[in-house]
Amino acid sequence: MQYRSTRANLNYQLDAPAAIIQGLSPEGGLFVPTTFPKPIFDLKQFKNMSYQEMAKKVLATFFDDFSDDQLSQIVNEAYGNQWDDKEIVKITKHANNYYLELFHGPTLAFKDIALQILPRLMHTAIKIKQNDSDIIILTATSGDTGGAAMSGFKGQEHTHVIVFYPYGGVSPVQLRQMLGLKGDNLTAIAIKGNFDDAQTNVKKIFNNQALVKKLKLNKLQFSSANSMNIGRLVPQIVYYFYSYVQLVKNGEITNGQEINFSVPTGNFGDILAGYYAKKLGLPIHKLICASDQNNVLTDFFKTGTYDRQRKFYLTNSPAMDILVSSNLERLLFDLYNEDSNELAQLMNELNTKGKYTVSPIVKEKLDQLFAAGFATEDEVETEIKRIFEKDHYTLDPHTAVASFVTNKYQEASHDQAPTVIISTASPYKFPETVFHALTKKDVKEKGIPAIKELNAFLQEDITGNVNNLIKAGNYQEQIIKASEMENTLLNILDI
């Protein structure tokens, strides 16, 4: 399979290993398959597969340059003993909806699903391409990607992870996970600004061709661990299929029955994986796009205009505090019939004017595929309390966003399709918000003491990766201006 850029013509193509290593196209576009796989998956064949077996099947479909043995090793190492649940993901039913728990990995968030795979894909891709350059994993994070990328790439030869995150814009636990993780190839730095400032500057650095040439002279090259990297996006398709098959096996739905997925999303990667699953033949009725108070996506789906020119909020669901949703570009590329000129024009309008409007035909397609809504901070806490009181089940704030939006959507639309809510993080990752939602009291101390205080309230055993988090080391932040990111990067690399 070959990959092309959303913003360049078909003359520029790469195979899967090269696309994974490179991360982003030189003109700023995102890599997509030149020919998307036709629906080829027989759900009956998936019925008795383990998560690992299903992951291998999906990866082989998109990354056919990797051998069967290579993919087996990648999948088995990625989904091994570092997970608290042997199934990797777990589906439960509460308050008439299903919750797909994706937070049983090392950093207690859904990013682990892909970021345990990506480093191993990249390591193998370097061997396949006989690449003699060290890879600089340069990424911006709104909280979870940073810790998950550092955990996944820790100790990987010929890679260095450099993470930029917004100062004061990630939770105490997220911060501890990034800065408490020690490794010679790991660096995390705070910037004075928000996630969009970090992501915009990361893209500028990627597209600085003079810098790229300088790196090449020093046998270095950039790549990304964000969901902009196709090697990060594809593994996320798996849990949509896996959850569907589990519902069939458990007799909750019949094979072929359409269901909804509700996804809390900021950068649009998680829900795009659901869209790709639908393209591959998964019976999905609606994808429900759930946003927090930074509701740029909600407005986009309702109006067809994407306008990032608005107030930015630091909310109690910090991983979603994003105004520029990069992966939306891949969806639009698809809906514009893979017209790279149209996409380049839209992205240029976003950069120069701060907004763009899709065509009426594309808006109609969006209406058929998606629903959207958002939740305020108060509504997030209300939803956490509602589900806990109804079923003694504890949501993290991001999952609560999707749960709230789902409930409102179902009330307004009377849509009776079974709905899976993507549960993206453990409640112990955001103990301050969860404790306040359940008790209306503030925790005595943020971070690890808050985890213990929430745990005492919930009266649960602390095991596995939550326990590992408590034992993590101490940390000290390095804080820079967003404008200093490139120079800081050069100092880290000593070039």
Beta strands, then each sheet from edge to edge (+ up, - down):
strand 1: 2-5
strand 2: 13-15
strand 3: 31-33
strand 4: 90-94
strand 5: 97-101
strand 6: 134-140
strand 7: 159-166
strand 8: 186-192
strand 9: 220-223
strand 10: 259-264
strand 11: 284-291
strand 12: 305-307
strand 13: 355-357
strand 14: 370-374
strand 15: 419-423
strand 16: 479-481
sheet 1: 2+ 1- 3+
sheet 2: 4+ 5- 15- 10- 11- 14-
sheet 3: 9+ 6+ 7+ 8+ 16+
sheet 4: 12+ 13-
end
